[in-house]
Amino acid sequence: MKSERLLNVAVAILTACALVVTGLVVRRELSAPRPASNAPMQIPSWRSFAQSGHRMGPAQAPVTIVVFSDFQCPFCAVLMERLRKVRSARPAQVAVVYRHFPVAGHPHAVAAARASECAGEQGRFEPFHDAVFAAPPDSIGVVPWERYAEASGVGDLPKFRECANASGPVAALARDTLAARKLYVSATPTMLINGLRVVGAPSMDSLEAYVGRALRSSGPAGS
């Protein structure tokens, strides 16, 4: 009986310790620093956000720009055009990683994200992405996604159509939305330029300045 009582006490102590540790972990997560404003700020763990998504540009580029974006967001379209020009000017130095964050007020944003993933399954994410962002804003959700797929060089259009018309969850969309929440993304576009968190679509001059600073700080590879 005595040994049984001692065992019960030990179990109770271990349980209490586990609860304390769990509470400390939860408290730490909830007390993680949040951006005080939309002003640019450094995110030390930025590389973890670049590990998923659609990379456009070389894997070894000294500057990686992770963009949380929405295909129905007009400011995202402006930013993507500016990023295209930056990449064109520095093809070996800058890569963009596209991640989904469809805004609730954009009724066709989730469908666009799904369609882009369907194009991505056939290796055509980037041209599909370019085609959608180049289209007039009022055509999103009106022009069939298959039209963009055809213009993007998607080879198997029936397979694309079946994929785009599916109603199940989109794994990439769920993954990217969770990552956006960890970064406290509340508006699109939101970027990480080698760790510098920038909200909105900065002017071309500002964007080039951000990229230039990132190149200089990346060491010999960026010089």
C-alpha positions as CSV (number, residue, x, y, z in Angstrom):
1,M,0.0,0.0,0.0
2,K,2.8,2.4,0.9
3,S,4.5,1.8,-2.4
4,E,1.3,2.3,-4.2
5,R,0.8,5.7,-2.5
6,L,4.3,6.7,-3.4
7,L,3.6,5.8,-7.0
8,N,0.5,7.9,-7.0
9,V,2.3,10.9,-5.6
10,A,5.1,10.5,-8.2
11,V,2.5,10.4,-11.0
12,A,0.8,13.5,-9.6
13,I,4.0,15.4,-9.4
14,L,5.0,14.4,-13.0
15,T,1.6,15.4,-14.2
16,A,1.8,18.8,-12.5
17,C,5.3,19.4,-14.0
18,A,4.0,18.6,-17.5
19,L,1.1,21.0,-17.1
20,V,3.5,23.8,-16.0
21,V,5.8,23.2,-18.9
22,T,2.9,23.1,-21.3
23,G,1.6,26.4,-19.9
24,L,5.0,28.0,-20.2
25,V,5.2,27.0,-23.9
26,V,1.8,28.3,-24.7
27,R,2.5,31.5,-22.8
28,R,5.7,31.9,-24.8
29,E,3.9,31.4,-28.1
30,L,1.1,33.8,-27.2
31,S,3.6,36.4,-26.0
32,A,5.7,36.3,-29.2
33,P,6.4,39.9,-30.5
34,R,3.8,41.2,-32.9
35,P,4.5,43.9,-35.5
36,A,3.5,47.2,-33.8
37,S,2.7,48.7,-37.2
38,N,3.1,48.2,-40.9
39,A,6.5,49.9,-40.8
40,P,9.4,47.7,-42.2
41,M,10.9,45.4,-39.6
42,Q,13.4,42.6,-39.5
43,I,12.1,39.0,-39.1
44,P,15.1,36.8,-37.9
45,S,13.3,33.5,-38.8
46,W,12.5,34.6,-42.4
47,R,14.2,31.7,-44.1
48,S,11.6,29.3,-42.7
49,F,8.9,31.2,-44.7
50,A,10.9,30.8,-47.9
51,Q,11.0,27.0,-47.7
52,S,7.5,26.5,-49.1
53,G,5.6,28.2,-51.9
54,H,6.5,28.7,-55.6
55,R,10.0,29.9,-56.2
56,M,10.5,32.0,-59.3
57,G,14.2,32.6,-59.8
58,P,17.4,30.7,-58.9
59,A,17.6,28.7,-55.8
60,Q,21.0,30.2,-54.8
61,A,19.9,33.9,-55.4
62,P,21.5,36.1,-52.7
63,V,18.1,37.9,-52.3
64,T,14.9,36.0,-51.8
65,I,11.6,37.9,-51.7
66,V,8.8,36.0,-50.1
67,V,5.4,37.5,-51.0
68,F,2.1,36.7,-49.4
69,S,-0.4,37.7,-52.1
70,D,-3.9,37.4,-53.4
71,F,-4.7,37.1,-57.1
72,Q,-7.7,39.4,-56.8
73,C,-5.7,42.2,-55.0
74,P,-4.9,45.2,-57.3
75,F,-2.0,46.2,-55.2
76,C,-0.5,42.7,-55.5
77,A,-0.8,43.0,-59.3
78,V,1.2,46.3,-59.1
79,L,3.8,44.8,-56.9
80,M,4.2,41.7,-59.0
81,E,4.9,43.8,-62.1
82,R,7.5,45.7,-60.2
83,L,9.1,42.5,-58.9
84,R,9.1,41.2,-62.5
85,K,11.2,44.2,-63.5
86,V,13.5,43.7,-60.5
87,R,14.1,40.1,-61.4
88,S,14.6,41.0,-65.1
89,A,17.3,43.5,-64.1
90,R,19.0,41.0,-61.7
91,P,18.1,37.5,-62.9
92,A,20.9,35.8,-61.0
93,Q,20.5,37.8,-57.8
94,V,16.8,38.0,-57.0
95,A,14.2,35.2,-56.6
96,V,10.6,35.6,-55.6
97,V,8.7,33.0,-53.5
98,Y,4.9,33.3,-54.0
99,R,2.7,32.3,-51.1
100,H,-1.1,32.4,-51.0
101,F,-3.1,34.7,-48.6
102,P,-6.5,35.2,-50.2
103,V,-8.4,38.1,-48.5
104,A,-11.9,37.3,-47.2
105,G,-13.4,40.2,-49.2
106,H,-12.2,38.9,-52.5
107,P,-14.8,36.3,-53.6
108,H,-12.7,34.8,-56.4
109,A,-9.3,34.8,-54.6
110,V,-9.5,31.2,-53.3
111,A,-10.6,29.8,-56.7
112,A,-7.7,31.7,-58.3
113,A,-5.3,30.2,-55.8
114,R,-6.7,26.7,-56.5
115,A,-6.4,27.2,-60.2
116,S,-2.8,28.4,-59.9
117,E,-1.9,25.2,-57.9
118,C,-3.6,23.1,-60.6
119,A,-1.4,24.9,-63.2
120,G,1.6,24.3,-60.9
121,E,0.9,20.6,-60.9
122,Q,1.8,20.7,-64.6
123,G,4.8,22.9,-64.1
124,R,3.1,26.1,-65.3
125,F,2.6,28.1,-62.1
126,E,4.7,31.1,-63.0
127,P,3.2,31.7,-66.5
128,F,-0.3,31.2,-65.0
129,H,0.6,33.6,-62.2
130,D,1.8,36.2,-64.7
131,A,-1.3,35.7,-66.9
132,V,-3.8,36.3,-64.0
133,F,-2.0,39.4,-62.7
134,A,-1.7,40.8,-66.2
135,A,-5.5,40.5,-66.8
136,P,-7.9,43.4,-66.1
137,P,-9.1,43.2,-62.5
138,D,-12.7,42.9,-63.5
139,S,-12.0,39.7,-65.5
140,I,-10.9,37.7,-62.4
141,G,-13.6,35.2,-61.7
142,V,-15.4,36.0,-65.0
143,V,-13.0,34.7,-67.6
144,P,-12.8,30.9,-67.2
145,W,-9.6,29.7,-65.4
146,E,-9.1,27.3,-68.4
147,R,-8.5,30.3,-70.6
148,Y,-5.6,31.4,-68.4
149,A,-4.3,27.9,-68.3
150,E,-4.3,27.6,-72.1
151,A,-2.5,30.9,-72.4
152,S,0.0,29.7,-69.9
153,G,0.9,26.6,-71.8
154,V,-0.8,24.0,-69.5
155,G,-0.6,20.8,-71.5
156,D,-3.4,18.7,-70.1
157,L,-6.4,21.0,-70.1
158,P,-9.0,18.4,-69.1
159,K,-6.9,17.4,-66.1
160,F,-6.5,21.1,-65.2
161,R,-10.3,21.7,-65.5
162,E,-11.1,18.7,-63.2
163,C,-8.6,20.0,-60.7
164,A,-9.8,23.6,-60.8
165,N,-13.4,22.6,-60.4
166,A,-12.7,20.4,-57.4
167,S,-14.2,21.4,-54.1
168,G,-11.9,19.8,-51.6
169,P,-9.2,21.6,-49.5
170,V,-6.1,22.9,-51.1
171,A,-3.0,21.8,-49.2
172,A,-0.8,24.7,-50.3
173,L,-3.5,27.2,-49.5
174,A,-3.9,25.9,-45.9
175,R,-0.1,25.7,-45.5
176,D,0.5,29.3,-46.7
177,T,-2.4,30.7,-44.7
178,L,-0.9,29.2,-41.5
179,A,2.5,30.6,-42.3
180,A,0.9,34.0,-42.9
181,R,-0.7,33.9,-39.5
182,K,2.6,33.1,-37.8
183,L,4.0,36.2,-39.5
184,Y,0.9,38.2,-38.5
185,V,0.0,39.1,-42.1
186,S,-3.2,41.1,-42.1
187,A,-3.0,42.7,-45.5
188,T,-1.8,41.9,-49.0
189,P,0.8,42.2,-50.3
190,T,3.2,41.5,-47.5
191,M,6.8,40.7,-48.3
192,L,10.0,39.5,-46.7
193,I,13.0,40.8,-48.5
194,N,15.8,38.7,-47.0
195,G,14.0,39.1,-43.7
196,L,12.8,42.7,-44.0
197,R,9.1,42.7,-43.6
198,V,7.4,45.2,-45.9
199,V,3.7,45.7,-46.2
200,G,2.1,47.0,-49.4
201,A,3.5,47.8,-52.8
202,P,6.4,50.2,-52.4
203,S,7.4,52.4,-55.3
204,M,9.9,51.1,-57.8
205,D,12.6,53.3,-56.3
206,S,11.9,52.1,-52.8
207,L,11.8,48.5,-53.9
208,E,15.1,48.7,-55.7
209,A,16.6,50.4,-52.6
210,Y,15.4,47.5,-50.4
211,V,16.9,45.0,-52.8
212,G,20.1,46.9,-53.1
213,R,20.5,46.9,-49.3
214,A,19.8,43.2,-49.1
215,L,22.4,42.5,-51.8
216,R,25.0,44.5,-50.0
217,S,24.3,42.8,-46.7
218,S,24.3,39.3,-48.3
219,G,28.1,39.3,-48.6
220,P,30.4,38.4,-51.5
221,A,27.6,36.5,-53.3
222,G,25.5,39.6,-53.5
223,S,28.3,42.0,-54.6
